[in-house]
Amino acid sequence: MPQPMYQQIAEDLRKQIDAGILKSGQQLPTEIHLRDQYNASRNTVRDAIKRLTSLGLVETRPGAGTYVTRKVDPFVTVLTEDPDTGYGGGEGAAYLSQVSAAHRRPTAGPIRVELKPAAEEVALRLRISPGDQVVLRHQDRFIDETPYSLQTSFFPFDFATKAPRLLMAEDIAEGTVRYLEPVLSIRQSSYRDWITARAPDENEQKFFDIPHDSTVFEIFRSAFDQDGNAFRVTVTVFPADRNQFIVNVGTPPRATYDEQSEMSKQADPVKPPVPGLAQPHKA
């Protein structure tokens, strides 16, 4: 049974994108041009564009046209880690180590520090009152120069009286958990991750260069000390188009395949040519 015309057009354009004829960031031909090229109605062409959009291959920018989305290689983050290490879930040295081990190039923006009243969602997790002052430490994360995550850690303000490095806009090389352990006699013994999928806000759209109808993962990590007291909340935002996650329970055996490679493969197989449509060719 032949495919509907809009699917045939979408498939032809997809193949041109895969072949590099339509390059990442390039504007698609106008709607009028596509109608003439495929001898199709306006609604058929629009349905084809919607199909490509749903596959994440193009994005429509209001008033500017439709563009091929930037191709990114998804990165797999292992969220679980022994809490005694103070790392895990894309934090500090764990982030650098995981990315480097995958033969990718990690970089991070400068640390930005703020003092703010705690929002309710943070206050509840830190077991403090909404509006109490907290220390915020922000950092932007990149892989191969592409933005991959935004991270903010929140600490009770009174920590800063004994741990002044929290207020300094510089990296704490050993990690904040390791730094706080001898200073405040706090040892991280556990943490809890709360994962939500949502639409990006305006700042996230701009930083990640994603459309407003994209999806991001927001992970709230609450860290607990040896007495079960919450002492840190870290919020990390990951765009869904370039991030995947692994959660280990127990100690799984070593993978017998390249997890990073397998997880990032595209599941969409190459389909046979569509009869009656001009097939893309390289110049």
One Martini backbone bead per residue (centre of mass of N, CA, C, O) as a GRO file, in nm:
protein
  283
    1MET     BB    1   0.093   0.038   0.026
    2PRO     BB    2   0.094   0.353  -0.026
    3GLN     BB    3   0.204   0.638   0.070
    4PRO     BB    4   0.147   0.925   0.165
    5MET     BB    5   0.255   1.212   0.036
    6TYR     BB    6   0.375   1.344   0.294
    7GLN     BB    7   0.564   1.100   0.354
    8GLN     BB    8   0.727   1.110   0.096
    9ILE     BB    9   0.840   1.392   0.137
   10ALA     BB   10   0.968   1.347   0.416
   11GLU     BB   11   1.158   1.117   0.320
   12ASP     BB   12   1.316   1.277   0.111
   13LEU     BB   13   1.420   1.495   0.309
   14ARG     BB   14   1.558   1.305   0.508
   15LYS     BB   15   1.770   1.197   0.306
   16GLN     BB   16   1.901   1.474   0.256
   17ILE     BB   17   1.992   1.508   0.547
   18ASP     BB   18   2.159   1.244   0.577
   19ALA     BB   19   2.345   1.322   0.314
   20GLY     BB   20   2.398   1.653   0.336
   21ILE     BB   21   2.231   1.836   0.145
   22LEU     BB   22   2.090   1.905   0.408
   23LYS     BB   23   2.210   2.104   0.644
   24SER     BB   24   2.301   2.202   0.931
   25GLY     BB   25   2.106   2.504   0.960
   26GLN     BB   26   1.948   2.487   0.712
   27GLN     BB   27   1.723   2.604   0.495
   28LEU     BB   28   1.440   2.533   0.375
   29PRO     BB   29   1.247   2.533   0.143
   30THR     BB   30   0.989   2.675   0.053
   31GLU     BB   31   0.663   2.611   0.033
   32ILE     BB   32   0.636   2.684  -0.267
   33HIS     BB   33   0.871   2.513  -0.368
   34LEU     BB   34   0.763   2.238  -0.266
   35ARG     BB   35   0.501   2.238  -0.424
   36ASP     BB   36   0.641   2.237  -0.702
   37GLN     BB   37   0.836   1.995  -0.670
   38TYR     BB   38   0.578   1.787  -0.572
   39ASN     BB   39   0.295   1.853  -0.657
   40ALA     BB   40   0.154   2.000  -0.399
   41SER     BB   41  -0.011   2.089  -0.142
   42ARG     BB   42  -0.003   2.284   0.128
   43ASN     BB   43  -0.097   2.070   0.339
   44THR     BB   44   0.105   1.851   0.257
   45VAL     BB   45   0.360   2.009   0.321
   46ARG     BB   46   0.294   2.067   0.617
   47ASP     BB   47   0.279   1.768   0.702
   48ALA     BB   48   0.574   1.708   0.636
   49ILE     BB   49   0.696   1.910   0.837
   50LYS     BB   50   0.567   1.786   1.088
   51ARG     BB   51   0.711   1.517   1.061
   52LEU     BB   52   1.002   1.628   1.087
   53THR     BB   53   0.956   1.759   1.362
   54SER     BB   54   0.881   1.494   1.520
   55LEU     BB   55   1.186   1.382   1.447
   56GLY     BB   56   1.395   1.632   1.489
   57LEU     BB   57   1.499   1.764   1.196
   58VAL     BB   58   1.316   2.021   1.238
   59GLU     BB   59   1.258   2.385   1.260
   60THR     BB   60   1.033   2.644   1.343
   61ARG     BB   61   1.070   2.994   1.280
   62PRO     BB   62   0.922   3.265   1.345
   63GLY     BB   63   0.958   3.452   1.049
   64ALA     BB   64   1.215   3.244   0.921
   65GLY     BB   65   1.140   2.942   0.904
   66THR     BB   66   1.290   2.628   0.808
   67TYR     BB   67   1.520   2.409   0.990
   68VAL     BB   68   1.789   2.229   1.034
   69THR     BB   69   1.894   2.053   1.275
   70ARG     BB   70   2.124   1.996   1.499
   71LYS     BB   71   2.361   1.761   1.526
   72VAL     BB   72   2.371   1.524   1.792
   73ASP     BB   73   2.552   1.345   2.041
   74PRO     BB   74   2.455   1.151   2.266
   75PHE     BB   75   2.474   1.148   2.622
   76VAL     BB   76   2.570   0.922   2.880
   77THR     BB   77   2.444   0.925   3.211
   78VAL     BB   78   2.547   0.825   3.527
   79LEU     BB   79   2.365   0.869   3.813
   80THR     BB   80   2.499   0.649   3.970
   81GLU     BB   81   2.672   0.657   4.293
   82ASP     BB   82   2.876   0.655   4.535
   83PRO     BB   83   2.821   0.874   4.792
   84ASP     BB   84   3.120   0.883   4.912
   85THR     BB   85   3.245   1.041   4.662
   86GLY     BB   86   3.047   1.302   4.584
   87TYR     BB   87   2.933   1.189   4.320
   88GLY     BB   88   2.726   1.217   4.038
   89GLY     BB   89   2.519   1.314   3.785
   90GLY     BB   90   2.716   1.542   3.653
   91GLU     BB   91   2.935   1.604   3.873
   92GLY     BB   92   3.208   1.743   3.834
   93ALA     BB   93   3.437   1.499   3.803
   94ALA     BB   94   3.231   1.302   3.682
   95TYR     BB   95   3.176   1.456   3.428
   96LEU     BB   96   3.466   1.467   3.316
   97SER     BB   97   3.517   1.159   3.320
   98GLN     BB   98   3.282   1.054   3.143
   99VAL     BB   99   3.341   1.223   2.891
  100SER     BB  100   3.639   1.141   2.846
  101ALA     BB  101   3.585   0.829   2.826
  102ALA     BB  102   3.410   0.898   2.547
  103HIS     BB  103   3.587   1.091   2.370
  104ARG     BB  104   3.519   1.373   2.484
  105ARG     BB  105   3.476   1.737   2.525
  106PRO     BB  106   3.495   1.899   2.824
  107THR     BB  107   3.319   2.191   2.945
  108ALA     BB  108   3.310   2.501   3.146
  109GLY     BB  109   3.183   2.747   3.293
  110PRO     BB  110   3.166   2.980   3.506
  111ILE     BB  111   3.123   3.053   3.821
  112ARG     BB  112   2.811   3.140   3.983
  113VAL     BB  113   2.714   3.363   4.248
  114GLU     BB  114   2.435   3.356   4.485
  115LEU     BB  115   2.185   3.536   4.678
  116LYS     BB  116   1.874   3.381   4.791
  117PRO     BB  117   1.567   3.309   4.820
  118ALA     BB  118   1.393   3.033   4.878
  119ALA     BB  119   1.228   2.829   4.709
  120GLU     BB  120   0.998   2.598   4.772
  121GLU     BB  121   1.137   2.351   4.625
  122VAL     BB  122   1.402   2.391   4.793
  123ALA     BB  123   1.311   2.419   5.088
  124LEU     BB  124   1.183   2.138   5.117
  125ARG     BB  125   1.458   1.983   5.064
  126LEU     BB  126   1.625   2.151   5.300
  127ARG     BB  127   1.445   2.211   5.551
  128ILE     BB  128   1.328   2.502   5.501
  129SER     BB  129   1.221   2.818   5.468
  130PRO     BB  130   1.062   3.008   5.275
  131GLY     BB  131   1.306   3.272   5.210
  132ASP     BB  132   1.553   3.166   5.283
  133GLN     BB  133   1.877   3.184   5.261
  134VAL     BB  134   2.085   3.106   4.972
  135VAL     BB  135   2.334   2.934   4.799
  136LEU     BB  136   2.439   2.986   4.461
  137ARG     BB  137   2.571   2.751   4.208
  138HIS     BB  138   2.669   2.809   3.879
  139GLN     BB  139   2.675   2.599   3.566
  140ASP     BB  140   2.796   2.546   3.248
  141ARG     BB  141   2.770   2.276   3.004
  142PHE     BB  142   3.001   2.103   2.777
  143ILE     BB  143   3.018   1.925   2.453
  144ASP     BB  144   3.194   1.998   2.198
  145GLU     BB  145   3.066   2.304   2.237
  146THR     BB  146   2.794   2.188   2.341
  147PRO     BB  147   2.514   2.230   2.507
  148TYR     BB  148   2.409   2.003   2.792
  149SER     BB  149   2.403   2.182   3.071
  150LEU     BB  150   2.239   2.298   3.375
  151GLN     BB  151   2.378   2.409   3.697
  152THR     BB  152   2.243   2.411   4.044
  153SER     BB  153   2.349   2.490   4.374
  154PHE     BB  154   2.218   2.450   4.712
  155PHE     BB  155   2.277   2.637   5.021
  156PRO     BB  156   2.290   2.713   5.324
  157PHE     BB  157   2.389   3.013   5.447
  158ASP     BB  158   2.538   2.915   5.717
  159PHE     BB  159   2.776   2.770   5.576
  160ALA     BB  160   2.950   3.030   5.495
  161THR     BB  161   3.085   3.087   5.777
  162LYS     BB  162   3.272   2.805   5.744
  163ALA     BB  163   3.239   2.804   5.403
  164PRO     BB  164   3.358   3.049   5.200
  165ARG     BB  165   3.394   2.908   4.914
  166LEU     BB  166   3.092   2.924   4.831
  167LEU     BB  167   3.128   3.252   4.763
  168MET     BB  168   3.319   3.174   4.537
  169ALA     BB  169   3.393   3.235   4.187
  170GLU     BB  170   3.497   2.914   4.197
  171ASP     BB  171   3.639   2.626   4.174
  172ILE     BB  172   3.599   2.309   4.344
  173ALA     BB  173   3.803   2.061   4.280
  174GLU     BB  174   3.705   1.841   4.508
  175GLY     BB  175   3.439   1.936   4.579
  176THR     BB  176   3.190   2.027   4.792
  177VAL     BB  177   3.166   1.770   4.961
  178ARG     BB  178   3.468   1.748   5.036
  179TYR     BB  179   3.492   2.030   5.160
  180LEU     BB  180   3.263   2.001   5.390
  181GLU     BB  181   3.348   1.765   5.567
  182PRO     BB  182   3.575   1.904   5.758
  183VAL     BB  183   3.428   2.179   5.816
  184LEU     BB  184   3.117   2.043   5.898
  185SER     BB  185   3.092   1.736   5.945
  186ILE     BB  186   3.006   1.631   5.648
  187ARG     BB  187   2.858   1.327   5.513
  188GLN     BB  188   2.782   1.173   5.235
  189SER     BB  189   2.528   0.898   5.225
  190SER     BB  190   2.302   1.029   5.030
  191TYR     BB  191   2.061   1.030   4.749
  192ARG     BB  192   1.803   1.210   4.556
  193ASP     BB  193   1.617   1.167   4.255
  194TRP     BB  194   1.421   1.410   4.065
  195ILE     BB  195   1.237   1.351   3.762
  196THR     BB  196   1.163   1.587   3.495
  197ALA     BB  197   0.945   1.663   3.227
  198ARG     BB  198   0.976   1.960   3.017
  199ALA     BB  199   0.955   2.269   2.920
  200PRO     BB  200   1.129   2.527   2.820
  201ASP     BB  201   1.261   2.810   2.888
  202GLU     BB  202   1.389   3.092   2.762
  203ASN     BB  203   1.682   3.045   2.856
  204GLU     BB  204   1.704   2.748   2.751
  205GLN     BB  205   1.649   2.800   2.457
  206LYS     BB  206   1.898   2.983   2.415
  207PHE     BB  207   2.131   2.804   2.522
  208PHE     BB  208   2.044   2.528   2.351
  209ASP     BB  209   1.901   2.585   2.085
  210ILE     BB  210   1.572   2.554   2.122
  211PRO     BB  211   1.259   2.499   2.096
  212HIS     BB  212   0.964   2.553   2.274
  213ASP     BB  213   0.869   2.230   2.207
  214SER     BB  214   1.059   2.104   2.376
  215THR     BB  215   1.265   1.887   2.588
  216VAL     BB  216   1.336   1.862   2.939
  217PHE     BB  217   1.545   1.767   3.201
  218GLU     BB  218   1.482   1.765   3.560
  219ILE     BB  219   1.719   1.740   3.833
  220PHE     BB  220   1.669   1.665   4.168
  221ARG     BB  221   1.928   1.675   4.414
  222SER     BB  222   1.932   1.520   4.730
  223ALA     BB  223   2.147   1.561   5.002
  224PHE     BB  224   2.278   1.343   5.264
  225ASP     BB  225   2.376   1.281   5.569
  226GLN     BB  226   2.457   1.075   5.839
  227ASP     BB  227   2.167   1.197   5.976
  228GLY     BB  228   1.955   1.274   5.732
  229ASN     BB  229   2.040   1.556   5.633
  230ALA     BB  230   1.984   1.816   5.439
  231PHE     BB  231   2.257   2.008   5.245
  232ARG     BB  232   2.173   1.967   4.931
  233VAL     BB  233   2.079   2.118   4.607
  234THR     BB  234   2.064   1.985   4.271
  235VAL     BB  235   2.008   2.145   3.952
  236THR     BB  236   1.948   1.977   3.637
  237VAL     BB  237   1.957   2.059   3.287
  238PHE     BB  238   1.838   1.853   3.009
  239PRO     BB  239   1.833   1.799   2.690
  240ALA     BB  240   1.674   1.543   2.512
  241ASP     BB  241   1.848   1.542   2.233
  242ARG     BB  242   2.151   1.493   2.417
  243ASN     BB  243   2.028   1.288   2.644
  244GLN     BB  244   2.113   1.013   2.860
  245PHE     BB  245   2.030   0.741   3.101
  246ILE     BB  246   2.171   0.571   3.391
  247VAL     BB  247   2.050   0.317   3.626
  248ASN     BB  248   2.192   0.161   3.896
  249VAL     BB  249   2.136  -0.164   4.053
  250GLY     BB  250   2.377  -0.235   4.210
  251THR     BB  251   2.620  -0.461   4.039
  252PRO     BB  252   2.674  -0.464   3.735
  253PRO     BB  253   2.799  -0.594   3.478
  254ARG     BB  254   2.998  -0.571   3.237
  255ALA     BB  255   2.990  -0.456   2.939
  256THR     BB  256   2.984  -0.616   2.598
  257TYR     BB  257   2.951  -0.315   2.506
  258ASP     BB  258   2.901   0.001   2.368
  259GLU     BB  259   2.699   0.199   2.530
  260GLN     BB  260   2.730   0.474   2.400
  261SER     BB  261   2.680   0.377   2.110
  262GLU     BB  262   2.409   0.226   2.142
  263MET     BB  263   2.236   0.463   2.270
  264SER     BB  264   2.299   0.671   2.008
  265LYS     BB  265   2.149   0.529   1.809
  266GLN     BB  266   1.963   0.515   1.536
  267ALA     BB  267   1.638   0.360   1.474
  268ASP     BB  268   1.621   0.465   1.176
  269PRO     BB  269   1.591   0.319   0.896
  270VAL     BB  270   1.661   0.264   0.579
  271LYS     BB  271   1.468   0.330   0.310
  272PRO     BB  272   1.329   0.283   0.031
  273PRO     BB  273   1.255   0.410  -0.244
  274VAL     BB  274   1.025   0.632  -0.378
  275PRO     BB  275   0.807   0.608  -0.603
  276GLY     BB  276   0.820   0.897  -0.820
  277LEU     BB  277   1.075   1.013  -0.678
  278ALA     BB  278   1.321   1.218  -0.649
  279GLN     BB  279   1.645   1.148  -0.581
  280PRO     BB  280   1.907   1.206  -0.407
  281HIS     BB  281   2.218   1.382  -0.489
  282LYS     BB  282   2.541   1.425  -0.542
  283ALA     BB  283   2.753   1.668  -0.676
   0.00000   0.00000   0.00000
